[in-house]
């Protein structure tokens, strides 16, 4: 039987960016906070230090900082008629499992999602009519606005040391920034990163083609920086080992060097590592939760941790899994289109070209996590006519590199042999003289893309695995064709020696190879309990003392990387809890 | 060390002196010597023994990596840069034993988009795949892979990589091939601490600087210019 522990004010499940932000904020508000993290502590000094951090095999190929599928994984299928089978090893996405979570091994791309996402149904119906959105596309408004979130984006950007160039300061478009971005109150805390040749060439070509390139905002400190909390950052070293790695220079905005150590110094906060939460406990009246049960995975001992508030801050997938395992809220049913837990799982799509320039040295081993120039002309540019393009959503296009190491990255022109002398010669010739242009595209929610519990397979704790049902739909295929053409047109205008053209994907989504750790939805925020799991403060509609923080709250997925709104929403929810909820516990939005 | 590997196998099998074993062009060419010049001597041969591969498997892997990575002016051959040693260690270690692999049944084939679904650890897959490939080779050419000539080896690899060969025992050839290929690449381009990429030959081939600490100054200084790389490995910095 589980040992019942003393009640605390708040228990936080998972200690990455969101758990770290909530831990710090709530502990500072005087609450007794316990954080439960599956992984162990790793530090820059001992673990992300030279020389051992520079190990592609260990960190990229063998997933040293990632979740272990031997213990828990998902089952996957492309549609409800298939039998789901376990994802037996990681591939398509890579959730982290250490103190700091995926915030340690991300690249740092930090975007502000706008009302084009938050008011997606309203805006598209207003402009394109009620029939433009396909019937099975279950997109809906998120219940929040950009203006509400703006100060929290700002707070996250200043905490995480984001380098970039404002494109719109209080309504004034700024030269050199992203002209399509929503107004911001002030510029980024740090100037843009030093451009690399590939991003410079992309910038020039994009301009020539009439587009509006800008440096990608990224939580890689372009110079030494101390954030408003006093956390100290070193300057980015352009070492080329960013994505999948902890930062040796403390230059990447990561929770383990910002919010988490601040929480750790607060006597109100306690961290328990190697603690695997198996269930959120519901009160008998169904209107509150009472705490969580967890297992100490060092010895198998089980505990019950009672808490006044429960915050699920694990990776997006695991937050949804925990809700389904705990029986909180009605599981989503795609046939009846009822229920909310598991609804609107989304992913991202993309296309890419490789350009070969004989004799031009791109030095692909010298880059920051965000050494990309980007265009948003087909993304958050509302002037881009979706009726003509025939799809909802958008994609950003970028040129540059981040973390292209030689086990995984050895570009050769299509048709090159895969081994032997000719392969070696081509690999030697092109490794340094090629660059990429890639698009990252949104995925709109679809009725048949969702999570539920698998009927067959179980994890190491004897619990059902979560089942992911996902595939790209016609909307994404149309977007992919559009993106491939734009990429190829830009690429051809650059006159490369050889070009591996971008092609739109036509195959079903597959669990290999790596694509993107941008899994969203499953417990979405929204305006009513009928069609969402959480209100705009990320508070569960059923149990008012349960909050879920992470990309699992996104009602659909945009083209952008998710961490910007993930961080901003964490600060937004923390504020609502501190200033309103603890004074008057109950629903923050009437159901 | 290839020659040693072959010799040991042949000696133990009492098969010394077959023409095939002697025709695999393993003598050190001037190109090898040239490619090995820039850096220090390879690590001591005491690290070269096999801890997973049996004699047949070792002969297969040695022949495979020398065919895929033949010596020329760009690199020494695959065994001389330790790709076979990398593979052996990877198979003997945690990865080979499937330490992060979900290994609970039921086992079903599924569809390709569902990824790896075999009830085999990577080491078991490798072992079964080598055996099945050698069955194919004996049937087609009358001898195992390591005794084939270069043209025959090429035919086999094309057959494996394109899926034109199918294994009689039901092992999916593409799954075997993708694992085989991935491990050869890893053995060529991972840090030398894992036993391959000896003398950083893989990194030298492409001009990858390795475990270098900083590029903050270089990013402007070498923008558009070739970086003068003498690669650094983890052990160089340890």
Interface residues (C-beta under 8 A of the other chain):
Chain A: X50 X51 X52 X54 X55 X56 X57 X61 X62 X63 X68 X69 X70 X73 X76 X77 X78 X82 X83 X84 X85 X86 X87 X88 X89 X90 X91 X194 X196 X197 X200 X235 X236 X237 X238 X239 X240 X248 X249 X360 X361 X363 X365 X366 X367 X405 X406 X407 X410 X418 X419 X420 X421 X424 X425 X427 X428 X431 X432 X456 X457 X458 X507 X508 X509 X510 X511 X512
Chain B: X67 X68 X69 X70 X72 X74 X75 X95 X98 X99 X100 X101 X102 X103 X104 X106 X108 X110 X111 X112 X113 X114 X115 X116 X117 X154 X157 X161 X181 X184 X185 X186 X189 X190 X191 X193 X194 X202 X203 X205 X206 X207 X208 X209 X210 X211 X212 X213 X214 X215 X216 X218 X219 X220 X222 X223 X224 X225 X226 X227 X232 X234 X236 X237 X238
